Amino acid sequence: MKHNAQELTQVVMSTFGELLTKYIERAGISDAELARSTGVQRQTIFRWKEGLTARPRYREDVVRIAAKLRLSPEERDELLLAAGFPPEHLKPIAGVSPVEAAAGTSRIAAEQASGALPPAPGHLTAQDTAFTAEAKTPARPVRLIDHPALMLGVAAALILIVALVGTLVLRALFPQASDAPIASAPSTPAAALSTPSPAPSPTPSPTPSPAPIVAGPGEHLIVIAPFVGYTSDDLRFNIAGRIREALEAELRQAGLTDARIAIWPEPLSEADQAERVLTSAHAAMVIWGEYDAGRVRAGLTTPTQEDAYWVNPVDAPSSLPYVINQDVPRDARIFALYTLAGYYRTVEETDKALLVYRRTLAQAPSDPTILASTHFYIGLLTPIVQGYTVQSLSDAIFHYTKTLELQPAWENARYNRGTALLGRALLSLDERADLDAAIVDFDAVIRRHPNRIDPLLNRGIAYYQRNDDEALEAAYDDFSRVIMLAPEDHRGYYHRALVEIRRNSPNWTADLEQAQRLAPDFAPIQNALCWGYGTAGEAQTALPYCDAAVALDPTGASFDSRAIALAQLGRHEEAAADLRAYLAWVQQEHPSLYAKYRGPRVEGWIEALERGENPFTADELALLRRGAE
């Protein structure tokens, strides 16, 4: 059935903004959500809906929006036509026949040709589209014989081609005949334009690196492709060169001599092209993109992460040079440094990853997710790179706190901060405040994830360190839940046994025996058996476990436990030697915690042993068993 003229006008003449508004309202999503999922700025979507900007510049934006809004193929093609782009397929659109749809597209093309609408990049005119041709009467094929002037032009062109080929052949055979090239163009420096030229000029191409561009051994290669330009006045900008300058300055300051930046010899406009370059060049990252008078859009492609994109909007064509020379290099530094840091992290070069994350933070990223993630990874990597010291853990706690200020729902940051607080408590003389703060963080995580093992384990350890009756009961409950959730995990049995030793419960042996079956080579389990039996006065039973602990870990951490058993067996000299080895370990590994690790008390034990006395009386053993000083 044919629509009447009024219905056809209503269908064909619907503006892009009207259709977009209708489909967004029907989908029930916000402009912000649509922007996040399609990579289009929310302000741009608002301008489209309000009619402040008539049509999009990029066909791919319309296609992504149509997919997000779950449009039917007909609705998607209608939206594309309204945006000034050809449809995906030749299908009827909302009751409009192909002939009528072609008429609508012809109208759009006519408006663009007359200057009423700016030409959209990549837009095919009505004469270029297949479905438009079907709507016209086939024309008689053009014959050269019917156009004498055309025949003369073709003949002249053939003569020029023959002459050019002949000249090339002669120059190849006799290069000394002429030192002048057939055609040469003056070299153009690869520098970005800071102001628009008074007249259109060709694109200044960045000097490409020698082909093929491939990462060398041990080298981390960053490839930057020239950006595709769609400016209506033919102005072209060396965005790749500007990004390269900014990144090279950052890499120099960071001292990253194994990272090299190379300019790809041709522009890349699609993600799959960037993927191919990434693979062929063995690169760590490929930066590519496009620009017009309204925005600069860039993409980063890496082998280890999902592609990232960012858009720099341009308020007016006159501000495009400022955006390219100021905003784009800054954004490129932030995104490329952040991505490069992630690359270093995934290839386990953690020291370089930490360095580059700190360089990223120095750029003061405005994006809250990038900023929060940068703080998170600095907190994660600082103790790994610098060692688990009070200072490095304090630095980590600071950055996790900054992360949570920006992203309060990030449970991993809260768990990591709790773990860092617990670690700092164990390395501090005054540990109660950090233990309390760690328990608060673990509480929050466990409320959201009651079946996660590690938060339960660490909260139990924090309660164990508190070492009062209520805290020991809470620790016992946490470790019991770990055993219930993960009966094959030795850590639950090991830690619960330590609680039971402190509470003088007889069940500690069964827990340690089960832990030993699950992890027979875990030295702390052997040491716990040595400590448990030794402080219970069962030195003969303890000694084999003591010897096993020392054999598994000869650093000195288990020597005090074995000394307790040896002293009770009358082997005083051996006990004193073990205690001296233990103190040497404390002074080497934890010199600031000498008092916390009972250094002065151990010195008294050594003096007693040298006098031939056993310092481990029943009262002393009871104090040690309870963890009392």
Backbone torsions as a table, in degrees:
resi	resn	phi	psi	omega
1	MET	NA	138.0	-177.2
2	LYS	-90.1	135.3	176.0
3	HIS	-77.0	153.7	175.2
4	ASN	-77.7	172.6	-173.8
5	ALA	-62.5	-38.9	-178.5
6	GLN	-65.4	-43.2	179.3
7	GLU	-63.4	-41.9	-179.7
8	LEU	-63.2	-41.7	179.1
9	THR	-62.1	-40.9	-179.7
10	GLN	-65.2	-36.5	-178.7
11	VAL	-74.1	-50.5	-173.4
12	VAL	-72.1	-34.3	-172.0
13	MET	-89.6	2.0	177.1
14	SER	-60.3	131.7	-178.6
15	THR	-77.5	161.9	177.3
16	PHE	-61.0	-42.0	-179.6
17	GLY	-62.7	-39.8	179.3
18	GLU	-65.0	-45.6	179.7
19	LEU	-64.2	-42.7	-179.0
20	LEU	-62.1	-44.1	179.1
21	THR	-60.6	-43.2	-179.5
22	LYS	-62.5	-44.9	-176.6
23	TYR	-72.0	-35.0	177.1
24	ILE	-65.0	-44.8	179.4
25	GLU	-63.3	-39.4	179.7
26	ARG	-66.3	-38.0	-179.8
27	ALA	-73.0	-22.5	177.8
28	GLY	72.5	30.5	178.0
29	ILE	-115.3	161.1	-178.3
30	SER	-87.8	162.4	175.0
31	ASP	-60.9	-36.8	-178.8
32	ALA	-63.8	-43.3	179.2
33	GLU	-64.9	-41.8	178.4
34	LEU	-62.9	-39.4	179.4
35	ALA	-64.6	-45.2	-178.4
36	ARG	-61.9	-38.5	-173.1
37	SER	-85.6	-14.5	-177.0
38	THR	-115.3	-12.5	-179.3
39	GLY	82.0	7.7	177.1
40	VAL	-94.1	137.8	179.8
41	GLN	-62.0	141.5	179.6
42	ARG	-61.7	-37.1	179.0
43	GLN	-63.1	-34.8	178.5
44	THR	-66.1	-43.4	177.7
45	ILE	-60.7	-41.5	177.9
46	PHE	-61.1	-44.1	-179.3
47	ARG	-64.6	-36.8	176.1
48	TRP	-62.9	-47.9	-176.6
49	LYS	-63.3	-37.6	-178.4
50	GLU	-82.8	-4.3	-179.2
51	GLY	78.8	8.6	179.0
52	LEU	-70.4	-30.9	171.2
53	THR	-120.1	121.8	-170.1
54	ALA	-65.7	-46.5	-173.3
55	ARG	-146.0	154.4	176.2
56	PRO	-68.0	157.5	176.7
57	ARG	-91.6	-18.2	-171.7
58	TYR	-123.3	121.1	179.5
59	ARG	-60.4	-37.6	-177.3
60	GLU	-62.8	-30.9	177.1
61	ASP	-62.7	-41.9	-179.1
62	VAL	-66.4	-40.5	-179.9
63	VAL	-63.8	-43.0	179.3
64	ARG	-65.8	-38.8	178.3
65	ILE	-63.9	-42.2	179.5
66	ALA	-62.1	-40.0	179.0
67	ALA	-66.3	-42.3	-179.9
68	LYS	-64.3	-38.0	-178.4
69	LEU	-83.4	2.5	178.7
70	ARG	55.6	46.2	179.4
71	LEU	-76.0	148.8	172.8
72	SER	-70.4	162.7	178.3
73	PRO	-54.9	-38.7	179.6
74	GLU	-66.5	-42.2	-179.8
75	GLU	-67.8	-38.2	176.9
76	ARG	-61.2	-44.4	-179.6
77	ASP	-66.9	-36.2	176.7
78	GLU	-62.0	-41.7	-179.9
79	LEU	-67.2	-39.7	177.8
80	LEU	-62.8	-43.1	178.6
81	LEU	-62.6	-42.6	179.0
82	ALA	-64.3	-28.5	178.8
83	ALA	-82.7	-5.7	179.2
84	GLY	91.8	17.5	-179.2
85	PHE	-115.9	154.4	175.7
86	PRO	-68.8	151.0	179.2
87	PRO	-72.4	168.6	178.8
88	GLU	-68.0	-43.9	-175.6
89	HIS	-138.2	160.6	175.9
90	LEU	-82.6	92.1	179.7
91	LYS	-137.2	152.1	176.2
92	PRO	-59.9	140.4	-177.7
93	ILE	-114.9	109.2	175.4
94	ALA	49.4	43.4	176.5
95	GLY	87.8	3.2	-179.6
96	VAL	-94.6	131.0	-179.5
97	SER	-72.2	162.7	176.6
98	PRO	-55.8	-36.0	179.1
99	VAL	-63.8	-43.4	-179.4
100	GLU	-68.8	-38.4	177.6
101	ALA	-62.9	-39.3	178.4
102	ALA	-63.3	-37.8	178.4
103	ALA	-62.4	-40.5	178.1
104	GLY	-62.9	-43.4	179.9
105	THR	-67.9	-36.9	177.3
106	SER	-61.8	-37.5	178.6
107	ARG	-63.3	-43.7	179.2
108	ILE	-62.2	-44.7	-179.6
109	ALA	-62.6	-39.1	179.0
110	ALA	-63.4	-41.0	178.4
111	GLU	-62.4	-40.2	179.4
112	GLN	-66.9	-40.8	-179.7
113	ALA	-64.2	-33.5	-178.8
114	SER	-81.8	-7.5	-178.6
115	GLY	93.8	-0.9	-179.8
116	ALA	-68.2	-33.1	178.2
117	LEU	-126.9	140.3	175.3
118	PRO	-69.4	140.9	178.0
119	PRO	-64.4	134.1	178.9
120	ALA	-84.4	139.0	179.0
121	PRO	-58.3	132.9	177.0
122	GLY	78.3	1.4	-178.0
123	HIS	-76.6	130.3	176.4
124	LEU	-89.4	134.5	177.5
125	THR	-73.0	170.2	-178.0
126	ALA	-58.7	-34.5	-178.6
127	GLN	-70.4	-19.5	-177.1
128	ASP	-91.3	-11.6	-173.5
129	THR	-92.8	143.1	-176.7
130	ALA	-66.7	-41.8	-174.4
131	PHE	-69.8	-25.2	178.0
132	THR	-68.9	-38.3	-179.4
133	ALA	-60.5	-33.8	-179.6
134	GLU	-67.8	-19.3	-176.9
135	ALA	-89.4	2.5	-177.3
136	LYS	-117.6	159.6	173.9
137	THR	-72.6	126.7	-179.1
138	PRO	-56.7	134.3	179.3
139	ALA	-86.2	155.3	177.1
140	ARG	-66.6	135.8	-179.6
141	PRO	-55.8	139.8	179.0
142	VAL	-78.0	132.0	178.9
143	ARG	-117.4	138.8	-179.8
144	LEU	-59.3	-34.5	-176.0
145	ILE	-64.9	-22.9	178.9
146	ASP	-80.9	-5.6	-176.0
147	HIS	-135.7	85.0	-178.1
148	PRO	-55.9	-39.4	-178.7
149	ALA	-63.4	-38.8	179.1
150	LEU	-65.5	-40.0	178.1
151	MET	-60.8	-40.7	179.4
152	LEU	-63.8	-40.2	179.5
153	GLY	-64.9	-42.1	178.9
154	VAL	-63.1	-41.6	179.5
155	ALA	-61.6	-45.0	179.4
156	ALA	-60.9	-41.1	179.6
157	ALA	-62.7	-39.7	179.3
158	LEU	-64.0	-39.2	179.3
159	ILE	-63.0	-43.0	180.0
160	LEU	-64.2	-40.8	-179.8
161	ILE	-62.4	-45.0	179.6
162	VAL	-60.9	-42.5	-179.6
163	ALA	-63.4	-41.6	-178.7
164	LEU	-65.7	-43.4	178.5
165	VAL	-62.7	-42.3	179.0
166	GLY	-60.8	-42.5	179.2
167	THR	-62.0	-42.9	179.3
168	LEU	-61.7	-42.3	179.8
169	VAL	-62.8	-45.1	179.8
170	LEU	-60.9	-42.0	-179.6
171	ARG	-66.6	-33.3	178.4
172	ALA	-68.7	-37.1	-178.0
173	LEU	-80.4	-35.2	-175.6
174	PHE	-130.4	75.2	-175.7
175	PRO	-64.8	-23.8	-178.1
176	GLN	-75.7	-9.9	-176.9
177	ALA	-66.2	-28.2	-177.6
178	SER	-151.9	133.0	176.5
179	ASP	-93.8	-9.2	-176.4
180	ALA	-94.0	134.7	176.9
181	PRO	-69.5	156.3	179.0
182	ILE	-60.6	-45.8	179.2
183	ALA	-147.5	126.4	179.0
184	SER	-130.4	145.2	178.6
185	ALA	-113.7	140.6	177.9
186	PRO	-61.8	139.2	-179.9
187	SER	-68.8	140.3	-178.9
188	THR	-110.8	123.7	178.6
189	PRO	-63.5	140.2	-178.1
190	ALA	-82.6	75.1	-179.9
191	ALA	-125.7	144.5	-179.3
192	ALA	-72.7	145.1	175.3
193	LEU	-75.5	130.9	178.0
194	SER	-92.2	-23.3	176.2
195	THR	-139.1	153.3	179.0
196	PRO	-61.8	141.0	177.2
197	SER	-73.4	150.8	178.1
198	PRO	-67.9	-20.9	179.7
199	ALA	-134.3	152.7	178.7
200	PRO	-57.0	140.7	179.9
201	SER	-135.6	153.7	179.9
202	PRO	-68.9	159.5	179.5
203	THR	-64.6	123.3	173.7
204	PRO	-74.8	109.6	-174.8
205	SER	-77.8	132.6	173.6
206	PRO	-62.8	141.6	-179.7
207	THR	-63.0	114.8	-178.3
208	PRO	-70.7	148.3	173.9
209	SER	-69.3	157.1	179.9
210	PRO	-55.1	132.2	179.7
211	ALA	-85.7	145.8	-3.7
212	PRO	-80.2	150.4	177.7
213	ILE	-89.4	112.2	-177.8
214	VAL	-140.4	138.7	177.6
215	ALA	-64.5	136.0	177.0
216	GLY	-82.7	174.4	179.3
217	PRO	-59.4	129.0	178.9
218	GLY	70.4	11.8	-176.4
219	GLU	-105.6	140.4	175.9
220	HIS	-106.7	109.8	-171.1
221	LEU	-97.2	130.3	172.9
222	ILE	-110.8	118.7	-179.7
223	VAL	-102.3	131.1	175.7
224	ILE	-119.1	124.3	178.9
225	ALA	-96.2	144.7	173.2
226	PRO	-55.7	138.5	-178.6
227	PHE	-78.2	143.7	177.1
228	VAL	-78.9	127.1	-177.9
229	GLY	-106.4	139.1	179.1
230	TYR	-126.0	28.1	-178.3
231	THR	-69.9	135.9	-173.1
232	SER	-69.4	-25.6	-178.7
233	ASP	-94.5	13.8	176.3
234	ASP	66.4	15.4	172.8
235	LEU	-70.1	139.1	179.4
236	ARG	-128.9	145.2	-176.0
237	PHE	-128.9	142.6	179.9
238	ASN	-87.2	72.3	-178.5
239	ILE	-66.1	-39.3	179.5
240	ALA	-58.8	-41.1	178.8
241	GLY	-65.4	-38.4	179.8
242	ARG	-66.7	-41.5	178.6
243	ILE	-65.9	-40.4	-179.5
244	ARG	-61.6	-44.3	179.7
245	GLU	-59.3	-45.4	-177.1
246	ALA	-64.6	-43.6	-178.1
247	LEU	-70.5	-39.3	179.8
248	GLU	-62.2	-37.2	177.1
249	ALA	-63.2	-41.3	179.0
250	GLU	-66.0	-43.2	-178.6
251	LEU	-66.7	-35.7	176.6
252	ARG	-64.1	-45.4	-179.5
253	GLN	-64.7	-32.0	179.5
254	ALA	-82.2	-10.0	-179.6
255	GLY	70.7	26.8	-178.4
256	LEU	-89.4	82.6	-176.5
257	THR	-76.9	-12.3	-179.9
258	ASP	-89.3	0.5	177.6
259	ALA	-102.6	127.3	-179.6
260	ARG	-122.0	142.9	178.5
261	ILE	-111.3	131.8	179.5
262	ALA	-132.4	144.5	176.8
263	ILE	-92.3	125.1	177.6
264	TRP	-71.8	145.0	-173.1
265	PRO	-72.8	-10.5	-178.6
266	GLU	-142.2	154.5	-179.6
267	PRO	-67.0	154.4	173.6
268	LEU	-124.7	132.3	-177.2
269	SER	-121.5	-3.9	-177.7
270	GLU	-132.2	152.4	-178.5
271	ALA	-63.3	-36.8	-178.4
272	ASP	-68.9	-29.6	173.9
273	GLN	-65.3	-44.0	178.9
274	ALA	-62.5	-37.2	177.9
275	GLU	-62.0	-41.4	-179.5
276	ARG	-66.0	-39.9	177.5
277	VAL	-65.1	-42.2	179.4
278	LEU	-56.5	-44.1	-178.2
279	THR	-71.1	-47.0	-175.1
280	SER	-68.5	-32.6	-178.0
281	ALA	-91.8	-4.9	-174.9
282	HIS	53.2	43.8	-172.6
283	ALA	-86.8	158.4	173.5
284	ALA	-85.3	-22.1	-175.5
285	MET	-165.7	144.8	172.1
286	VAL	-125.5	127.1	177.8
287	ILE	-109.0	131.9	-175.0
288	TRP	-153.3	169.1	178.4
289	GLY	168.6	-165.2	-176.5
290	GLU	-152.6	165.6	179.6
291	TYR	-154.7	157.7	169.2
292	ASP	-146.2	-161.6	-177.4
293	ALA	-74.4	-7.4	-175.2
294	GLY	-109.4	-19.1	-178.8
295	ARG	-170.8	161.9	169.7
296	VAL	-117.9	124.6	-178.1
297	ARG	-117.9	127.2	-177.2
298	ALA	-126.5	153.1	176.9
299	GLY	-130.9	148.7	174.6
300	LEU	-121.2	127.0	179.2
301	THR	-117.4	128.4	-178.9
302	THR	-132.5	161.2	179.9
303	PRO	-80.1	-13.9	-171.3
304	THR	-115.8	-8.1	-176.9
305	GLN	-135.9	166.0	174.0
306	GLU	-68.4	151.4	177.9
307	ASP	-59.0	144.3	177.4
308	ALA	-117.3	149.8	-179.5
309	TYR	-135.2	150.3	168.4
310	TRP	-145.5	155.1	-176.4
311	VAL	-127.9	131.4	172.5
312	ASN	-106.5	107.1	179.3
313	PRO	-71.2	149.3	178.5
314	VAL	-116.7	120.1	-176.5
315	ASP	-68.0	-38.4	-178.6
316	ALA	-149.9	151.7	-179.5
317	PRO	-53.6	-32.8	-178.5
318	SER	-67.1	-20.4	-179.3
319	SER	-91.8	-0.8	-179.8
320	LEU	-58.3	-44.9	178.7
321	PRO	-59.4	-39.5	179.6
322	TYR	-62.9	-45.2	-179.6
323	VAL	-59.7	-44.5	-176.8
324	ILE	-68.4	-39.2	-176.2
325	ASN	-86.5	-19.0	-177.5
326	GLN	-115.5	-59.6	-173.0
327	ASP	-72.0	-45.7	-175.3
328	VAL	-62.8	-47.5	177.6
329	PRO	-59.8	-37.5	179.0
330	ARG	-66.0	-47.0	178.4
331	ASP	-62.5	-39.2	179.6
332	ALA	-63.0	-42.0	177.5
333	ARG	-58.6	-47.1	-176.1
334	ILE	-64.0	-53.0	-175.6
335	PHE	-68.7	-41.3	-178.5
336	ALA	-69.5	-41.5	177.8
337	LEU	-63.9	-43.9	179.7
338	TYR	-61.4	-43.3	-179.8
339	THR	-68.9	-40.2	179.0
340	LEU	-64.3	-38.3	176.9
341	ALA	-61.4	-42.5	176.7
342	GLY	-62.8	-36.6	177.3
343	TYR	-64.2	-47.1	177.9
344	TYR	-59.5	-37.5	-179.0
345	ARG	-66.0	-42.0	-177.6
346	THR	-71.1	-26.4	176.7
347	VAL	-93.8	12.8	172.4
348	GLU	64.0	31.2	169.2
349	GLU	-99.0	72.8	-167.9
350	THR	-67.5	-33.1	-180.0
351	ASP	-64.7	-40.9	177.4
352	LYS	-70.4	-37.1	177.9
353	ALA	-60.0	-46.3	179.9
354	LEU	-62.0	-43.6	179.3
355	LEU	-58.7	-44.3	-176.8
356	VAL	-74.1	-34.6	173.9
357	TYR	-60.8	-39.7	178.1
358	ARG	-66.8	-36.2	174.6
359	ARG	-64.2	-37.4	177.1
360	THR	-62.5	-46.2	-179.4
361	LEU	-61.5	-34.6	179.9
362	ALA	-64.3	-20.1	177.9
363	GLN	-81.1	-3.7	179.4
364	ALA	54.1	64.7	-179.7
365	PRO	-57.9	138.3	178.9
366	SER	-88.1	-22.7	179.1
367	ASP	-71.8	121.5	-174.5
368	PRO	-64.3	-32.3	179.8
369	THR	-70.5	-44.2	176.9
370	ILE	-61.3	-44.1	-178.2
371	LEU	-64.0	-45.0	179.7
372	ALA	-64.4	-42.3	-179.7
373	SER	-64.5	-38.4	179.3
374	THR	-64.0	-45.9	176.0
375	HIS	-59.1	-42.1	-177.7
376	PHE	-59.8	-48.6	-175.5
377	TYR	-71.9	-30.2	173.9
378	ILE	-64.6	-42.7	176.4
379	GLY	-61.6	-39.1	-178.8
380	LEU	-68.9	-42.8	-170.1
381	LEU	-88.0	-23.4	-174.7
382	THR	-57.6	-50.5	178.3
383	PRO	-66.0	-31.9	179.7
384	ILE	-64.3	-43.4	-176.3
385	VAL	-80.7	-42.7	-172.5
386	GLN	-95.4	-5.7	-178.0
387	GLY	93.6	156.4	-176.9
388	TYR	-86.2	83.3	178.4
389	THR	-114.6	167.3	177.2
390	VAL	-58.8	-41.2	-178.2
391	GLN	-66.1	-46.7	-178.0
392	SER	-66.9	-37.7	177.7
393	LEU	-68.9	-35.5	176.2
394	SER	-64.2	-40.5	176.7
395	ASP	-62.1	-43.6	178.8
396	ALA	-62.1	-43.6	-179.9
397	ILE	-60.5	-41.4	178.2
398	PHE	-58.8	-47.1	-176.2
399	HIS	-72.0	-35.4	175.2
400	TYR	-64.7	-36.5	177.5
401	THR	-64.4	-42.3	176.3
402	LYS	-62.1	-39.0	176.9
403	THR	-59.5	-46.8	-176.4
404	LEU	-71.3	-26.1	173.8
405	GLU	-64.7	-34.4	-179.9
406	LEU	-86.9	-36.0	-176.0
407	GLN	-133.8	78.8	-175.2
408	PRO	-62.1	-20.6	-176.3
409	ALA	-89.2	0.8	-178.6
410	TRP	-77.8	97.8	-174.6
411	GLU	-67.1	-32.5	179.5
412	ASN	-64.3	-37.3	177.6
413	ALA	-65.2	-39.1	179.6
414	ARG	-67.9	-43.0	177.7
415	TYR	-62.3	-44.9	-179.9
416	ASN	-63.6	-37.9	177.9
417	ARG	-65.0	-41.5	177.0
418	GLY	-59.9	-40.8	179.0
419	THR	-66.1	-40.6	178.0
420	ALA	-65.7	-39.1	176.2
421	LEU	-62.4	-42.5	178.0
422	LEU	-63.6	-42.8	178.3
423	GLY	-62.6	-41.0	178.5
424	ARG	-66.5	-35.3	177.4
425	ALA	-61.5	-43.1	-178.6
426	LEU	-67.2	-21.1	-179.8
427	LEU	-100.7	9.2	-175.4
428	SER	-119.4	151.8	176.1
429	LEU	-73.1	-39.8	178.5
430	ASP	-106.1	100.7	-168.7
431	GLU	-107.0	-8.5	-168.7
432	ARG	-63.2	-43.0	-177.6
433	ALA	-61.9	-43.2	179.5
434	ASP	-68.5	-36.4	176.8
435	LEU	-62.1	-44.0	179.8
436	ASP	-62.7	-44.3	-179.5
437	ALA	-66.0	-38.6	178.2
438	ALA	-62.7	-42.8	-179.9
439	ILE	-62.7	-38.0	177.3
440	VAL	-60.8	-45.1	179.0
441	ASP	-64.2	-44.6	-179.8
442	PHE	-65.1	-37.0	176.8
443	ASP	-56.7	-46.2	-177.9
444	ALA	-62.7	-41.0	-179.4
445	VAL	-68.8	-42.8	-176.7
446	ILE	-67.8	-32.2	175.4
447	ARG	-60.6	-37.9	179.9
448	ARG	-82.6	-31.3	-175.4
449	HIS	-133.7	74.4	-173.1
450	PRO	-66.4	-14.7	-177.4
451	ASN	-106.5	10.7	175.7
452	ARG	-79.7	131.6	-172.3
453	ILE	-74.2	-49.9	-171.1
454	ASP	-62.1	-43.0	176.2
455	PRO	-60.6	-37.0	178.0
456	LEU	-65.7	-43.5	178.5
457	LEU	-60.5	-48.2	-175.3
458	ASN	-70.7	-35.3	175.4
459	ARG	-65.7	-39.2	176.9
460	GLY	-60.9	-40.3	178.2
461	ILE	-64.4	-40.6	178.7
462	ALA	-62.6	-42.6	176.5
463	TYR	-63.6	-40.9	179.5
464	TYR	-59.5	-41.2	179.6
465	GLN	-67.5	-30.1	175.6
466	ARG	-60.3	-41.9	169.9
467	ASN	60.5	45.9	165.6
468	ASP	-120.7	170.4	-172.9
469	ASP	-59.0	-45.2	-178.7
470	GLU	-65.4	-42.7	-178.9
471	ALA	-66.5	-39.1	179.0
472	LEU	-65.6	-34.6	176.1
473	GLU	-65.3	-42.0	178.4
474	ALA	-65.1	-40.0	178.1
475	ALA	-62.8	-43.7	178.7
476	TYR	-58.1	-43.1	-179.6
477	ASP	-64.0	-42.6	180.0
478	ASP	-63.4	-45.3	-178.7
479	PHE	-68.8	-33.3	176.6
480	SER	-65.6	-38.2	178.4
481	ARG	-67.6	-37.1	176.3
482	VAL	-59.6	-43.6	179.9
483	ILE	-63.0	-39.2	179.3
484	MET	-65.9	-42.1	-177.7
485	LEU	-76.9	-32.0	-176.0
486	ALA	-138.2	75.1	-175.8
487	PRO	-65.8	-14.8	178.5
488	GLU	-96.5	6.0	179.0
489	ASP	-95.9	117.1	-175.5
490	HIS	-67.1	-21.4	-173.2
491	ARG	-64.8	-36.7	179.4
492	GLY	-61.9	-45.9	179.2
493	TYR	-66.0	-42.1	-178.1
494	TYR	-60.5	-51.0	-176.2
495	HIS	-70.6	-36.5	178.3
496	ARG	-65.7	-34.0	177.2
497	ALA	-62.6	-39.0	178.1
498	LEU	-62.7	-40.3	176.2
499	VAL	-61.8	-43.9	-177.6
500	GLU	-66.2	-34.0	175.5
501	ILE	-62.6	-45.3	180.0
502	ARG	-64.4	-34.6	179.9
503	ARG	-86.9	2.6	179.6
504	ASN	58.7	38.4	177.1
505	SER	-90.1	141.4	-178.3
506	PRO	-74.5	-7.9	-173.7
507	ASN	-79.0	-4.9	-175.0
508	TRP	-63.6	-33.0	-177.6
509	THR	-64.9	-42.1	-179.3
510	ALA	-63.4	-40.4	179.0
511	ASP	-65.0	-43.5	-179.1
512	LEU	-69.7	-34.2	176.9
513	GLU	-65.0	-39.1	176.4
514	GLN	-67.1	-41.3	177.3
515	ALA	-61.4	-40.1	179.7
516	GLN	-64.6	-37.1	177.5
517	ARG	-65.1	-36.2	-178.0
518	LEU	-79.0	-32.8	-177.4
519	ALA	-141.4	75.2	-173.3
520	PRO	-65.3	-21.8	-177.2
521	ASP	-102.4	14.8	179.0
522	PHE	-86.8	106.2	-172.6
523	ALA	-56.1	-40.7	-179.5
524	PRO	-58.4	-29.5	178.1
525	ILE	-67.3	-45.4	177.3
526	GLN	-61.5	-40.4	179.3
527	ASN	-65.6	-37.8	178.7
528	ALA	-65.3	-39.2	176.4
529	LEU	-64.4	-40.8	176.3
530	CYS	-61.3	-47.0	-179.2
531	TRP	-65.8	-45.1	-177.3
532	GLY	-61.6	-49.1	179.7
533	TYR	-71.1	-38.9	-178.1
534	GLY	-64.5	-45.3	179.7
535	THR	-74.0	-14.4	174.6
536	ALA	-86.7	0.4	179.8
537	GLY	84.0	10.2	-179.8
538	GLU	-102.7	66.2	-172.2
539	ALA	-63.7	-39.3	-177.9
540	GLN	-63.8	-40.5	177.4
541	THR	-69.0	-34.3	-175.8
542	ALA	-70.9	-36.3	-166.2
543	LEU	-57.7	-44.1	178.7
544	PRO	-58.4	-38.5	178.0
545	TYR	-67.8	-36.4	178.4
546	CYS	-62.3	-46.0	179.6
547	ASP	-63.1	-38.7	178.7
548	ALA	-64.9	-40.4	179.8
549	ALA	-63.6	-44.9	-179.9
550	VAL	-65.7	-37.4	178.9
551	ALA	-65.0	-38.9	179.6
552	LEU	-75.2	-30.7	-178.5
553	ASP	-139.2	87.5	-176.1
554	PRO	-82.3	12.8	-175.8
555	THR	-67.5	-26.7	-176.8
556	GLY	121.5	-9.6	-176.5
557	ALA	-66.2	-24.7	-176.9
558	SER	-102.6	1.1	-172.5
559	PHE	-70.4	-30.7	-179.6
560	ASP	-67.8	-35.4	178.6
561	SER	-65.0	-43.2	-179.6
562	ARG	-67.5	-33.7	179.3
563	ALA	-61.2	-35.7	178.8
564	ILE	-61.6	-44.3	179.8
565	ALA	-68.6	-44.6	-178.6
566	LEU	-62.1	-40.5	-179.4
567	ALA	-62.7	-40.0	-179.8
568	GLN	-69.2	-23.0	178.5
569	LEU	-90.0	6.1	177.8
570	GLY	81.3	9.4	-179.1
571	ARG	-94.3	68.5	-168.9
572	HIS	-66.0	-43.8	-178.3
573	GLU	-62.7	-43.0	177.9
574	GLU	-64.3	-39.2	178.8
575	ALA	-63.5	-43.7	179.4
576	ALA	-63.5	-39.8	178.6
577	ALA	-63.1	-40.7	178.2
578	ASP	-64.3	-40.3	-179.3
579	LEU	-67.5	-36.3	176.1
580	ARG	-64.6	-40.3	177.3
581	ALA	-63.6	-37.7	178.7
582	TYR	-64.3	-45.5	-179.9
583	LEU	-64.4	-36.4	176.6
584	ALA	-61.8	-39.0	177.4
585	TRP	-64.6	-43.3	179.0
586	VAL	-61.6	-45.9	-177.4
587	GLN	-66.3	-29.0	178.6
588	GLN	-81.8	-43.8	-173.5
589	GLU	-90.6	-37.5	-174.8
590	HIS	-137.8	60.5	-175.8
591	PRO	-60.4	-32.9	-179.4
592	SER	-74.7	-12.5	-177.7
593	LEU	-108.8	25.7	-176.7
594	TYR	-57.1	-41.9	-179.9
595	ALA	-71.0	-38.8	-179.2
596	LYS	-64.7	-32.2	178.6
597	TYR	-91.2	23.3	172.5
598	ARG	63.5	32.8	-178.4
599	GLY	-55.2	-55.4	179.9
600	PRO	-60.8	-35.6	179.6
601	ARG	-66.5	-40.5	179.1
602	VAL	-65.4	-37.9	177.4
603	GLU	-57.3	-40.2	177.2
604	GLY	-64.8	-38.1	178.3
605	TRP	-62.7	-42.6	-178.6
606	ILE	-62.1	-42.7	179.0
607	GLU	-60.2	-42.1	179.0
608	ALA	-64.5	-43.2	179.7
609	LEU	-63.8	-37.1	178.6
610	GLU	-66.5	-24.0	175.7
611	ARG	-85.1	-1.0	-178.8
612	GLY	85.2	18.6	-178.6
613	GLU	-107.7	150.8	174.0
614	ASN	-94.9	110.0	-177.3
615	PRO	-76.6	-11.0	-172.3
616	PHE	-91.4	76.6	176.0
617	THR	-74.5	173.0	179.2
618	ALA	-60.1	-40.5	179.6
619	ASP	-66.3	-41.4	179.9
620	GLU	-64.9	-41.1	178.4
621	LEU	-64.0	-38.5	179.0
622	ALA	-64.5	-40.8	177.7
623	LEU	-64.5	-43.5	179.1
624	LEU	-62.7	-40.4	-177.5
625	ARG	-63.5	-38.1	-179.3
626	ARG	-82.8	-4.6	-177.6
627	GLY	75.0	21.5	-179.0
628	ALA	-90.7	150.3	178.3
629	GLU	-90.8	NA	NA
